[in-house]
Amino acid sequence: MKILLDENLPHDLRYFLSNEDDMTRKFAQTRADGYLEIRSFHRSKKGKRDPRFLLKCGCCDGKLEIYYGGDILEINGVMGSIANWL
């Protein structure tokens, strides 16, 4: 899916489709080949909360949460040891 920016789009929509905005605030960012990029975020350990990688789809609200700590790995709510995931 390739997104073409149109000057007639409302300002709010052009903000989300622009490649110049901060990655954490925009909805879609296109790659050079025209496909949308996956947005990735990392959160460090805070108190009892494990560190996490969050991968979000570039075109919708789909997401994948990966929590890790010690020898435990939780992927989208399914917890297991690292050996079980391999």
N, C-alpha and C positions, 0 to 999 in steps of 0.2 A: 504494500500500500504506500503510495507516494503522495505526500502532502505538498501542494503548491500554494504558496502564499499569494493572496489576492489583495490588492489595495482597497477593495470594496468591503473587506471583512471588518466587522466591528473591532475597535481597538483591543477589547478584552480577549477576543479570540486570537488576534494576531500575537498578543503577548504570550499565549500558551503555545503557539506553533512556531515561535521564533527560535533560532539556534543561538541567539546572543544572550538569552536570559540565564539566570542561575539554574543549574540542573535540578535542584531540589524543589523548585517552585513551578516548573513547567510540566505540562501534561505530555507533550510529545517532543522528541528531538530526533531529527532524521540523520541517518548516516550518509556517507557519500554515494552508496549504491541505492539510496531511496527508501530503504527499510527503516523502521523505527528502532531506536536503541533501547536496550534494557537498562533501567536505572538501578544502580547498586548503592547501598548504604551500609555503614558499619557502626555499631554501638559498642562501646567498651563496657567492661564489667562495672556495675554500680551497686555496691552493697551486696545484697543477696541475688540480684538479677545477673544472669549469665550474659556474656557477650553475644552479640547477634549480628548476622548478616541478613539484610533485607533486600530482596531482588524484586523489582516492580516492572510490570509490563510497560512498554512505551506508548501503547494505544488504548489501554483500558485500566481498570482498577485491580487487575490480577496481581497477586503477590506470592512470594515464597519466602518464608521465615526459617532461618537456620540458626538455632541456638547451640552453643558448644561450651564445654567446660570440663576439665579433667579428661576422663575417658568416655563421657556421655555426649551424644549427639541427638538433637531433636530437630526433625524436619517436618514443618507444618503440623505440629502437635503429636507426632509419632516419635516416641523416645526409645532409644536403644544405645547399646555400647557401639563404639567405633567399629569393633570387630563384627558386630551384627550388620552394620551398614555396608561393610565391604563384602 
